[in-house]
Amino acid sequence: MHTVGAFEAKAKIAELLDKVAAGETVLITRRGEAAALMVPPARILQDKARALQEIKRFRKSCKTGKVDIEALINEDRP
């Protein structure tokens, strides 16, 4: 991961965009603190697809059986 200060990032935005387009991640800092993260779009889409697959797997693994909503609501009433 390439790290650059905000002032330098402003001056070299085209170069940073080229790095990100080539697959590199760029961290932009302001006064030494992380301010922004430039990530290739393909990586975000891959991460999103992976997360959705994990959610689908988890949902399939949860067996609830038949649920009577009215009974559940009534259980909680005084």
KOLFIKE-989800 format. One record per residue: residue in one letter; x, y, z of N, C-alpha, C in turn. Coordinates in steps of 0.02 Angstrom, whole numbers. Atoms other than C-alpha are relative to their C-alpha. Example, Ala and Ser with C-alpha at 12.3 -4.5 7.8 and 13.67 -1.06 7.14 Angstrom:
% KOLFIKE-989800
A | 45 | -59 | 0 | 615 | -225 | 390 | 45 | 60 | 0
S | -42 | -59 | -3 | 684 | -53 | 357 | -39 | 55 | 37
***
This chain:
% KOLFIKE-989800
M | 43 | -59 | 0 | 0 | 0 | 0 | 45 | 62 | 0
H | -37 | -62 | 6 | 64 | 171 | -47 | -34 | 52 | 45
T | 27 | -51 | -44 | 41 | 310 | 83 | 27 | 68 | -21
V | -19 | -67 | 22 | 42 | 494 | 38 | -40 | 52 | 40
G | 34 | -54 | -34 | -2 | 657 | 126 | -50 | 34 | -46
A | 53 | -32 | 38 | -153 | 758 | 71 | 28 | 53 | -48
F | -28 | -52 | 43 | -49 | 902 | 2 | 33 | -31 | -61
E | -33 | 34 | 55 | 57 | 784 | -103 | -51 | -35 | -45
A | 52 | 34 | 39 | -98 | 687 | -157 | -34 | 48 | -48
K | 32 | -51 | 42 | -176 | 847 | -223 | 44 | 16 | -60
A | -47 | -17 | 54 | -20 | 883 | -326 | 11 | -59 | -48
K | -16 | 59 | 41 | -3 | 704 | -390 | -61 | -45 | -12
I | 61 | 40 | 5 | -184 | 648 | -411 | 1 | -45 | -61
A | -1 | 41 | 61 | -159 | 587 | -590 | 45 | -62 | 10
E | -46 | 55 | -13 | -10 | 480 | -537 | -32 | -51 | 48
L | 33 | 45 | -49 | -108 | 409 | -389 | -56 | -39 | -33
L | 54 | 35 | 36 | -256 | 368 | -501 | 28 | -55 | -44
D | -32 | 52 | 41 | -138 | 274 | -617 | 20 | -60 | 44
K | -20 | 54 | -45 | -72 | 173 | -469 | -61 | -42 | 20
V | 61 | 35 | -20 | -248 | 130 | -413 | -28 | -40 | -59
A | 24 | 36 | 59 | -299 | 84 | -590 | 42 | -62 | -14
A | -45 | 58 | 9 | -149 | -34 | -593 | -9 | -52 | 56
G | 14 | 49 | -52 | -217 | -122 | -437 | 27 | 16 | 68
E | -30 | -17 | -65 | -125 | -33 | -297 | -50 | 39 | 43
T | 41 | -38 | -47 | -210 | 38 | -142 | 41 | 59 | 25
V | -34 | -61 | -22 | -166 | 216 | -90 | -35 | 28 | 62
L | 26 | -31 | -61 | -189 | 285 | 86 | 20 | 73 | 0
I | -13 | -72 | -3 | -204 | 474 | 98 | -7 | 21 | 73
T | 1 | -23 | -70 | -161 | 552 | 266 | -5 | 75 | 4
R | 2 | -72 | -15 | -194 | 722 | 341 | 26 | 8 | 71
R | -34 | -9 | -65 | -80 | 775 | 483 | 17 | -67 | 32
G | -21 | 66 | -25 | -22 | 595 | 500 | -57 | -49 | 14
E | 59 | 43 | -12 | -199 | 525 | 519 | -29 | -22 | -67
A | 32 | 24 | 61 | -283 | 417 | 387 | -62 | 42 | -15
A | 56 | -42 | 20 | -406 | 525 | 290 | -41 | -32 | -56
A | 35 | 31 | 56 | -449 | 424 | 134 | 39 | -61 | -24
L | -31 | 60 | 27 | -415 | 258 | 52 | -24 | -7 | -72
M | 17 | 10 | 71 | -409 | 241 | -137 | 11 | -74 | -15
V | -2 | 72 | 12 | -449 | 61 | -186 | -26 | -13 | -70
P | 25 | 17 | 67 | -469 | -15 | -359 | -73 | -24 | 4
P | 70 | 20 | -2 | -655 | -37 | -398 | -9 | -76 | -4
A | 6 | 72 | 6 | -629 | -219 | -446 | 7 | -34 | 68
R | -11 | 30 | -66 | -567 | -258 | -270 | -62 | 9 | 43
I | 60 | -13 | -39 | -720 | -178 | -191 | -56 | -46 | -24
L | 53 | 44 | 27 | -836 | -276 | -307 | 12 | -72 | 20
Q | -17 | 68 | -21 | -744 | -438 | -266 | -17 | -10 | 74
D | 14 | 4 | -71 | -756 | -403 | -80 | -76 | -2 | 13
K | 72 | -2 | -8 | -941 | -363 | -97 | -31 | -68 | -20
A | 25 | 65 | 23 | -974 | -524 | -195 | 16 | -55 | 51
R | -20 | 50 | -50 | -877 | -626 | -66 | -44 | 6 | 63
A | 42 | -11 | -59 | -976 | -548 | 77 | -71 | -25 | -12
L | 67 | 24 | 15 | -1141 | -585 | -9 | -3 | -77 | 0
Q | -3 | 73 | -2 | -1089 | -767 | -33 | 1 | -26 | 71
E | -3 | 21 | -70 | -1046 | -781 | 151 | -68 | 9 | 35
I | 67 | -11 | -29 | -1215 | -707 | 199 | -48 | -54 | -23
K | 44 | 52 | 27 | -1305 | -829 | 85 | 14 | -67 | 33
R | -18 | 63 | -33 | -1209 | -976 | 160 | -25 | -1 | 72
F | 23 | -5 | -70 | -1249 | -916 | 336 | -76 | -9 | 4
R | 73 | 5 | -1 | -1434 | -896 | 297 | -24 | -71 | -12
K | 18 | 70 | 12 | -1442 | -1073 | 228 | 14 | -44 | 60
S | -18 | 41 | -58 | -1360 | -1140 | 385 | -46 | 11 | 59
C | 46 | -15 | -56 | -1490 | -1061 | 499 | -67 | -34 | -12
K | 64 | 36 | 5 | -1638 | -1176 | 527 | -46 | 27 | 54
T | 46 | -28 | -49 | -1784 | -1090 | 609 | -64 | -41 | 7
G | 63 | 37 | -3 | -1926 | -1208 | 569 | -58 | 48 | -9
K | 59 | -43 | 6 | -2101 | -1141 | 573 | -2 | 47 | 60
V | 3 | -50 | -53 | -2120 | -981 | 672 | -70 | 30 | 0
D | 65 | -31 | -8 | -2286 | -918 | 739 | 11 | 70 | 28
I | -15 | -70 | -19 | -2264 | -729 | 742 | -47 | 23 | 55
E | 48 | -22 | -51 | -2423 | -699 | 843 | 18 | -29 | 68
A | -19 | 31 | -64 | -2365 | -822 | 977 | 61 | 35 | 29
L | -59 | -35 | -24 | -2197 | -736 | 988 | -17 | 69 | 28
I | 21 | -66 | -24 | -2279 | -566 | 1006 | -37 | -6 | 66
N | 39 | 10 | -61 | -2399 | -631 | 1138 | 43 | -21 | 59
E | -46 | 20 | -53 | -2256 | -709 | 1237 | 31 | 60 | 35
D | -34 | -59 | -26 | -2180 | -538 | 1261 | -48 | 48 | 35
R | 50 | -45 | -31 | -2342 | -457 | 1322 | -11 | -19 | 73
P | 12 | 13 | -71 | -2375 | -438 | 1509 | -69 | -29 | 13
***
